[in-house]
Amino acid sequence: MRTALEIVFWVSVALVVWTQLGYAAALALAARVLPAAGAGQGALEPSDPPDLSLIIAAHDEASVIAAKVENALALNYPRERLELIVACDGCTDDTAALAREAGADVVLELPRGGKIRAQDTAVQRARGAIVAFSDANALWEPDAARVLVSAFADPQVGYACGQVRFVRGADAEGAGGAPNQEGVYWRYELAVRALESRLSSITAGNGAIYATRRESYVVVDPVMGHDLSLPFNTVKRGLRAVYVAGARANEKMVPSLAGEFARKRRMMSHTWAIVLRGGMLSPRGYPPGYALMILSHRLLRYSTAALHVLALAANVALVALGGPGQTLYIVTLALQLALLLAAALAGVVPIRPLLIARYYVLTTASLAAGLWDWLRHGTDATWDAAEGTR
């Protein structure tokens, strides 16, 4: 009994430490000794960029769509080679009219079917050799399109994702109390993503700034977002999915931790559909190194809620049983309880270390909450903007 508990405890702890810290350290070490993946070609010649179709899927985005269209049309990209498509997903406000007035080349007014189906329709309409995607509230920096498209100079690249930087709005506290600490996590995530891209391919993207070759675009189930589906499906097709740090966009983050929990819970209800029935679990088509990346950065990361529960339960049982190593298990239990206490105290004493602990606990809990939501009632293909991000 005791031996089984010790195995459960130490394996659970080891897997959490690996996915949260050890994996990144291993990537950094590998990047020092292994050559970079890909052809290593430079950017496309500025005078000869390919035709680019930039697609913005929007549902009731009247408050931001004009600014988004103006931002897109101001990009440092030849206007004759840039096509701007706004795909209105069942909008009930003036999004379509405002997009036309602001200068969008094509405005599609579609029945409500969800973001993915709106993007699918826009891709069918697009004329560009490269199709890029962005959210209505994400503003690209002037050179973002050129830099993002430059990744496709390498013929092995089928998908490219840029860097989204989260900025705080005027209300840093929000209705949920403690301010969001997403920026801390996101900087770490982007560092890991850069290492994955250098060595092989990234395991996930983001919705604010990404692109694919038109012929490489993958039609997925409407509940399965592009952020997670496109990178691994691109790899399964024999191409690379890369991160282009120099292609930057800015997006307003959810102001509160409570709001961030709700956002991640919704995201995870989509994520579990991809993991469990969307093809991610199947190793078919993965190079060995990329399979290890998927296991380490995705599957184990999404399992951390269960691993934490197992580690805590086994630790409590080991302390209750007593015996050899009792002092060690008392210390490890104290550390786990301290993390939970710090998260609880952040609501009363909102200092940075406690807020980070609260962020970690809530976002880890969102993994399990999203799974519960998906198992209980599935996932709706439609979406609404996260509170405070417009």
C-alpha positions in Angstrom: 0.0 0.0 0.0 2.7 2.5 1.0 4.9 1.6 -2.0 1.9 2.2 -4.4 1.2 5.5 -2.8 4.8 6.6 -3.1 4.9 5.6 -6.7 1.7 7.6 -7.4 3.0 10.6 -5.5 6.5 10.8 -7.1 5.3 10.0 -10.6 2.7 12.7 -10.4 5.1 15.3 -9.0 7.7 14.4 -11.6 5.3 14.8 -14.5 4.1 18.2 -13.2 7.6 19.4 -12.8 8.6 18.1 -16.2 5.7 19.7 -18.1 5.9 23.0 -16.3 9.7 23.4 -16.0 11.8 20.4 -17.1 10.5 20.4 -20.7 11.5 24.0 -21.3 15.0 23.4 -19.8 15.4 20.3 -22.0 14.4 22.4 -25.1 16.9 25.1 -24.2 19.7 22.5 -23.8 18.7 20.8 -27.1 18.7 24.2 -28.9 22.4 24.6 -27.9 23.6 21.4 -29.3 21.2 20.6 -32.3 21.0 22.5 -35.6 18.0 24.6 -36.3 15.2 22.9 -38.3 14.2 24.1 -41.7 15.9 25.6 -44.7 17.0 28.7 -42.8 16.0 31.0 -45.7 15.6 34.7 -45.1 12.6 36.9 -45.7 10.9 37.2 -49.0 12.1 40.0 -51.2 10.2 43.2 -50.1 9.4 44.0 -53.7 7.8 40.6 -54.4 5.5 39.5 -51.6 2.8 37.0 -52.4 -0.9 37.9 -52.5 -2.2 37.8 -49.0 -5.8 37.5 -47.8 -6.3 38.7 -44.2 -9.4 37.2 -42.7 -11.2 38.6 -39.7 -14.1 36.5 -38.3 -16.4 38.8 -36.3 -19.5 38.4 -34.2 -21.1 41.6 -33.0 -17.8 43.6 -33.1 -19.2 47.0 -33.9 -17.2 48.6 -31.1 -13.8 47.6 -32.6 -14.2 46.5 -36.2 -13.6 50.0 -37.8 -10.3 50.3 -35.9 -9.3 46.8 -36.9 -10.0 47.4 -40.6 -8.1 50.7 -40.5 -5.2 48.9 -38.8 -5.1 46.2 -41.4 -5.2 48.7 -44.3 -2.3 50.6 -42.8 0.0 47.5 -42.8 3.3 47.9 -44.6 2.2 45.5 -47.4 1.5 46.3 -51.0 -2.2 47.3 -51.1 -2.7 45.6 -54.5 -1.6 42.3 -53.0 -3.5 42.6 -49.7 -7.1 41.5 -49.6 -9.1 42.2 -46.4 -12.1 39.9 -45.7 -14.4 40.4 -42.8 -16.6 37.4 -42.2 -19.6 38.4 -40.1 -20.8 35.4 -38.1 -24.5 36.1 -37.5 -23.9 39.7 -36.4 -26.9 41.4 -34.9 -25.2 44.9 -34.8 -23.6 47.2 -37.4 -20.4 45.2 -37.8 -20.9 44.6 -41.5 -21.8 48.2 -42.3 -18.9 49.6 -40.3 -16.4 47.2 -41.9 -17.5 48.3 -45.4 -17.4 51.9 -44.4 -13.9 51.5 -43.1 -12.7 50.0 -46.4 -12.8 46.2 -46.1 -12.5 44.6 -49.6 -15.0 41.8 -48.9 -17.6 41.7 -46.2 -19.5 38.3 -45.8 -22.7 38.3 -43.9 -23.2 34.8 -42.8 -25.7 32.9 -40.6 -24.4 32.1 -37.1 -22.3 29.0 -37.4 -19.2 29.8 -35.3 -15.8 31.3 -35.9 -14.4 28.3 -37.7 -17.2 28.0 -40.3 -16.9 31.8 -40.9 -13.2 31.4 -41.5 -13.8 28.4 -43.8 -16.2 30.4 -46.0 -13.8 33.3 -46.1 -10.9 31.0 -47.2 -13.1 29.7 -50.1 -13.6 33.3 -51.2 -10.0 34.4 -50.7 -7.7 35.0 -53.6 -4.4 35.1 -51.8 -1.7 32.4 -52.0 -1.3 33.0 -48.2 -4.4 33.3 -46.0 -3.8 35.1 -42.6 -6.2 35.3 -39.7 -6.8 37.7 -36.9 -9.3 38.6 -34.1 -11.3 41.8 -34.4 -9.7 43.2 -31.2 -6.1 42.4 -32.1 -4.1 45.2 -33.7 -1.1 44.3 -35.8 2.1 46.3 -35.8 3.0 47.9 -39.3 5.5 45.2 -40.4 3.6 42.3 -39.0 2.2 41.0 -42.3 5.5 41.2 -44.1 7.4 39.4 -41.3 4.7 36.7 -40.9 4.6 36.0 -44.6 8.4 35.8 -44.8 8.2 32.5 -43.0 6.8 30.9 -46.1 10.0 31.5 -48.0 10.8 28.1 -46.6 8.8 25.6 -48.7 8.6 23.3 -45.7 6.5 25.8 -43.7 2.8 25.3 -43.9 1.7 27.4 -40.9 3.2 30.4 -39.2 2.1 32.1 -36.0 3.1 35.5 -34.8 3.6 37.0 -31.3 0.6 38.4 -29.5 1.3 40.7 -26.6 -1.4 41.1 -24.0 -1.9 44.7 -22.7 -4.0 45.8 -19.8 -7.0 48.0 -20.4 -8.1 50.9 -18.3 -9.7 48.6 -15.8 -6.8 46.5 -14.5 -8.9 45.0 -11.7 -12.2 44.2 -13.4 -15.3 42.7 -11.9 -13.4 39.7 -10.7 -11.1 41.5 -8.2 -7.5 40.5 -8.5 -5.8 41.6 -11.8 -5.0 38.9 -14.4 -1.4 37.6 -14.4 -1.7 36.2 -18.0 1.3 38.3 -19.1 3.7 36.4 -16.8 2.6 33.0 -18.1 2.5 34.2 -21.7 6.1 35.4 -21.8 7.2 32.0 -20.6 4.9 30.2 -23.1 6.4 32.3 -26.0 9.9 31.4 -24.9 9.0 27.7 -25.1 7.2 28.2 -28.4 10.3 29.8 -29.9 12.5 26.8 -28.8 9.9 24.4 -30.3 9.9 26.3 -33.6 13.7 26.3 -33.8 14.0 22.6 -33.2 10.9 21.3 -35.0 7.4 22.8 -35.0 5.2 24.5 -32.5 2.5 22.6 -30.7 -0.1 25.5 -30.6 -0.6 28.9 -32.0 -2.9 31.9 -31.2 -5.9 33.5 -32.8 -4.6 37.0 -33.0 -2.0 36.6 -35.8 -1.3 33.5 -37.9 -1.3 32.3 -41.5 -1.2 29.2 -43.7 -0.6 28.5 -47.3 -4.0 28.4 -49.0 -3.5 24.8 -50.1 -2.4 23.9 -46.6 -5.5 25.2 -44.9 -7.2 22.4 -42.9 -11.0 22.3 -42.5 -11.7 21.1 -38.9 -14.7 20.4 -36.8 -16.3 23.8 -35.9 -15.9 23.2 -32.2 -12.1 22.7 -32.7 -10.3 26.0 -32.8 -7.4 26.7 -35.2 -5.0 27.6 -32.3 -4.5 23.9 -31.4 -5.8 22.1 -34.5 -3.7 23.6 -37.3 -0.2 23.2 -36.0 -0.3 19.5 -35.3 -2.4 18.8 -38.5 0.2 20.8 -40.5 3.0 18.5 -39.1 0.9 15.4 -39.9 0.9 16.6 -43.5 4.7 16.7 -43.7 5.1 20.5 -43.2 6.4 22.6 -40.4 4.4 24.9 -38.1 6.6 27.8 -37.0 6.6 30.7 -34.6 7.6 34.1 -36.0 8.4 36.3 -33.0 9.0 39.4 -35.1 5.4 39.4 -36.4 3.6 41.2 -33.5 0.1 42.0 -32.6 -1.4 43.6 -29.4 -4.6 42.5 -27.7 -6.3 43.6 -24.6 -6.2 40.9 -21.9 -9.1 39.8 -19.7 -8.7 42.3 -16.8 -9.4 39.9 -13.8 -8.3 36.5 -12.7 -12.0 35.4 -12.4 -12.5 36.5 -16.0 -9.3 34.6 -17.1 -10.6 31.5 -15.4 -13.9 31.7 -17.3 -12.0 32.3 -20.6 -9.7 29.4 -20.1 -12.5 27.1 -19.0 -14.3 27.9 -22.3 -11.1 27.4 -24.3 -10.5 24.0 -22.6 -14.0 22.8 -23.4 -12.9 23.2 -27.1 -9.4 21.8 -26.4 -10.5 18.5 -24.9 -12.6 17.8 -28.0 -9.4 18.2 -30.1 -7.3 16.1 -27.7 -9.7 13.2 -27.3 -11.3 13.0 -30.7 -9.6 15.5 -33.0 -6.5 13.5 -33.9 -3.9 14.9 -31.4 -3.6 11.6 -29.5 -2.8 9.7 -32.7 1.0 9.6 -33.2 0.5 8.8 -36.9 2.4 11.4 -38.9 4.4 12.8 -36.0 8.2 12.8 -36.2 9.5 11.2 -32.9 10.8 14.5 -31.5 7.5 16.3 -32.2 5.6 13.4 -30.6 7.6 14.0 -27.4 6.7 17.8 -27.7 3.0 17.0 -28.0 3.2 14.7 -25.0 5.2 17.1 -22.9 3.7 20.5 -23.7 0.1 19.5 -24.5 -1.0 16.2 -23.1 0.8 16.4 -19.8 0.1 20.1 -19.4 -3.6 19.5 -19.9 -3.4 16.7 -17.3 -1.8 18.8 -14.5 -5.1 19.3 -12.6 -5.5 15.5 -12.3 -1.8 15.1 -11.4 -2.0 17.7 -8.7 -5.0 16.0 -7.2 -3.2 12.6 -7.3 -0.1 14.1 -5.7 -2.1 15.8 -2.9 -4.2 12.7 -2.1 -1.2 10.4 -2.1 0.7 12.8 0.1 -2.0 13.1 2.6 -2.3 9.3 2.8 1.5 8.9 3.2 1.5 11.4 6.1 -1.4 9.6 7.7 0.3 6.2 7.4 3.6 7.4 8.9 6.7 5.3 8.6 10.0 5.9 6.8 10.5 9.3 5.1 7.7 10.9 7.2 9.6 14.2 7.6 10.0 14.5 3.8 6.3 13.9 3.2 5.3 16.4 5.8 7.4 19.0 4.0 6.0 18.1 0.6 2.4 18.3 1.9 3.2 21.7 3.5 4.4 23.0 0.2 1.3 21.9 -1.6 -0.9 23.4 1.0 1.1 26.6 1.0 0.4 27.0 -2.7 -3.3 26.7 -2.1 -3.1 29.1 0.9 -1.2 31.6 -1.2 -3.9 31.4 -3.9 -6.6 32.0 -1.4 -4.8 34.9 0.3 -4.4 36.7 -3.1 -8.0 37.8 -2.9 -7.2 39.6 0.4 -3.6 40.6 -0.1 -3.1 41.2 -3.9 0.7 41.2 -4.0 2.5 39.7 -7.0 3.7 36.3 -5.6 0.3 35.6 -4.3 -1.4 36.7 -7.5 0.8 34.4 -9.5 -0.1 31.5 -7.2 -3.8 32.3 -7.6 -3.3 32.5 -11.4 -1.6 29.1 -11.4 -4.3 27.4 -9.3 -7.2 28.9 -11.2 -5.9 28.2 -14.6 -5.0 24.6 -13.6 -8.5 24.2 -12.2 -9.9 25.5 -15.6 -8.3 22.4 -17.3 -10.6 20.1 -15.2 -13.6 22.5 -15.4 -13.3 22.6 -19.2 -13.3 18.8 -19.4 -16.3 18.7 -17.1 -18.2 21.1 -19.4 -17.3 19.2 -22.5 -18.3 15.8 -21.0 -21.5 17.2 -19.6 -23.0 19.1 -22.5 -20.4 19.2 -25.3 -19.1 22.4 -26.8 -20.9 25.1 -28.8 -19.3 26.2 -32.0 -20.4 29.8 -31.5 -18.6 32.2 -29.3 -18.8 35.6 -27.6 -16.0 38.0 -26.8 -14.4 37.6 -23.4 -15.5 40.3 -20.9 -13.3 43.3 -20.8 -11.3 42.5 -24.0 -12.9 45.1 -26.3 
